[in-house]
Amino acid sequence: MNNSNGPKSFRDMKFPPSRDGTRNAIYAPLPPAPAPRTISVDESAIRAYQLKEMRNFINSQRCLVCSAQLDGPVSYDGATVYCCEGGEKEYKAKYVFGIEVPTRSICTFYTTHVAFEIDTTHLTDGLYKNILYKIDLSLNPKFQQAEKKELLNYEGERLLFKKNWTEEELLNKVKLYTLFS
């Protein structure tokens, strides 16, 4: 397809003047810069207060498995934290400013050959979506998450286990929950 209106070669092309005005440019002119985003003084004060409150709140929270302190990025409107001792593999949670419970948390209890992972999502006041998985620890860590088996899935109260339970006690608790859910 031959366009007779366009230039015949690269040498025939006309470019806009350069930014310094001395010669023809070989680049397109820059678009105008967007207006700078600003935060009012009142909004800045509110955010500073919320950040202070959020930090104090996160510092008071503890890991559900080992009671260690939580660490992670904290902002004025929320935080995504994990266990300092066991890391993200043991406990991680996402908090939103103004809500006392995590909006989503994943807590993993490790036993000798298996691990139990509780994925809890906060839906409304007092209502949670709880999913309990059983993870085979004999598998390569790459495949453990892909091969995990769902044991329990229900909406209701937040599913919590005691810290020092054995595998047998955990399985008995799961049987009880599956019986009544």
C-alpha positions in Angstrom: 0.0 0.0 0.0 1.6 3.3 -1.1 0.5 6.6 0.5 1.2 9.5 -1.9 0.6 12.1 0.8 3.4 10.9 3.1 7.2 11.5 2.8 9.1 9.4 0.3 12.0 8.8 2.7 13.2 9.5 6.2 15.2 12.5 5.0 12.0 14.2 3.7 10.2 13.9 7.0 9.6 17.2 8.9 9.9 17.2 12.7 8.8 19.9 15.2 11.4 22.4 16.4 13.7 21.1 19.2 13.1 22.1 22.8 16.0 24.5 22.7 14.9 25.9 19.3 18.2 25.6 17.6 17.5 22.7 15.2 14.7 20.3 14.2 13.9 17.7 16.8 13.8 14.0 16.1 11.3 13.4 18.9 7.7 14.3 19.6 7.0 17.2 21.9 6.2 16.3 25.5 2.6 16.4 26.7 1.8 19.0 29.3 2.5 18.0 32.8 -0.5 17.0 34.9 -1.6 19.3 37.7 0.2 18.4 41.0 -1.8 16.4 43.5 -2.0 18.1 46.8 -3.3 17.2 50.2 -4.9 19.8 52.3 -3.5 20.6 55.8 -6.6 19.2 57.4 -6.3 16.0 55.4 -2.6 15.7 56.2 -3.4 16.1 60.0 -6.1 13.4 59.8 -3.8 11.0 58.0 -1.0 11.6 60.6 -3.4 10.9 63.4 -4.7 7.7 61.7 -1.2 6.5 61.0 -0.3 7.0 64.7 -3.5 5.1 65.8 -2.9 2.3 63.2 0.7 1.8 64.4 -0.4 1.6 68.1 -3.1 -0.8 67.1 -0.8 -3.1 65.1 1.8 -3.0 67.9 -0.9 -4.3 70.3 -1.8 -7.3 68.0 -0.1 -10.7 68.3 0.3 -13.8 66.2 -2.4 -16.3 66.8 0.0 -19.3 66.7 3.0 -18.2 68.8 2.0 -14.8 70.3 4.9 -13.0 68.7 4.7 -9.4 67.6 3.5 -8.6 64.1 5.5 -6.7 61.6 4.9 -5.3 58.1 4.0 -2.1 56.2 1.5 0.2 58.1 -0.2 3.1 56.4 -2.8 5.5 57.6 -5.7 3.5 56.1 -4.5 -0.1 56.7 -1.7 -2.6 57.3 -0.6 -5.9 55.9 1.4 -7.7 58.7 3.0 -11.0 59.4 4.4 -12.9 62.4 7.9 -11.7 63.3 8.9 -15.1 64.6 7.4 -17.5 62.1 7.0 -15.2 59.1 4.3 -15.1 56.5 4.1 -18.9 56.4 2.8 -19.0 60.0 0.5 -16.0 60.2 -0.3 -13.0 58.0 -3.2 -10.6 58.2 -4.6 -7.5 56.5 -6.2 -4.8 58.7 -8.2 -1.7 57.7 -8.4 1.4 59.8 -11.4 1.5 62.1 -12.0 -2.3 62.1 -10.7 -4.2 65.1 -10.4 -7.6 63.4 -8.4 -8.5 60.3 -10.3 -8.3 57.0 -8.3 -11.3 55.9 -6.0 -13.6 57.7 -4.1 -16.8 57.0 -3.0 -18.8 60.0 -1.0 -22.1 59.6 -0.6 -24.7 62.3 2.3 -27.1 61.6 2.4 -30.6 63.0 4.8 -33.4 62.2 3.6 -34.5 58.8 0.9 -32.0 57.9 -0.1 -28.4 58.3 -3.5 -26.9 58.8 -4.1 -23.5 57.1 -7.1 -21.4 58.1 -8.0 -18.7 55.6 -10.5 -16.3 57.3 -12.2 -13.4 55.5 -14.3 -10.8 57.5 -17.6 -10.3 55.7 -19.7 -8.3 58.2 -19.9 -7.8 62.0 -19.6 -11.2 63.5 -19.7 -13.1 60.1 -16.6 -14.6 58.6 -15.9 -17.0 55.7 -13.6 -19.7 57.0 -11.8 -22.2 54.9 -9.6 -24.9 56.5 -7.0 -26.6 54.4 -4.8 -29.6 55.1 -1.3 -29.4 53.6 1.0 -32.4 53.1 4.5 -31.4 54.3 6.1 -34.4 52.6 5.7 -32.6 49.3 8.1 -30.2 47.8 7.3 -26.7 49.1 6.6 -25.6 45.5 3.7 -28.1 45.3 2.4 -27.9 48.9 0.0 -25.0 48.1 -1.1 -26.5 44.8 -1.9 -29.8 46.4 -3.6 -28.7 49.6 -7.0 -30.2 50.4 -10.0 -28.3 51.7 -11.4 -29.8 54.9 -13.9 -27.3 55.9 -15.6 -24.3 54.3 -18.3 -22.3 56.1 -19.6 -18.9 57.0 -20.1 -18.1 60.6 -18.0 -17.2 63.6 -14.3 -16.8 63.2 -12.5 -20.2 63.3 -9.7 -20.2 65.9 -7.6 -23.0 67.4 -5.6 -23.1 70.6 -1.9 -22.7 70.3 -0.6 -26.0 71.7 -3.1 -28.4 70.2 -1.9 -31.7 68.8 -2.8 -33.0 65.3 -5.4 -35.3 66.9 -7.1 -32.5 68.8 -7.2 -30.4 65.6 -8.8 -33.2 63.6 -11.4 -33.7 66.4 -12.2 -30.0 66.3 -12.6 -30.2 62.5 -14.9 -33.2 62.8 -17.0 -31.3 65.3 -17.2 -28.2 63.0 -18.1 -30.4 59.9 -20.8 -32.2 61.9 -22.6 -29.0 62.9 -22.0 -26.9 59.8 
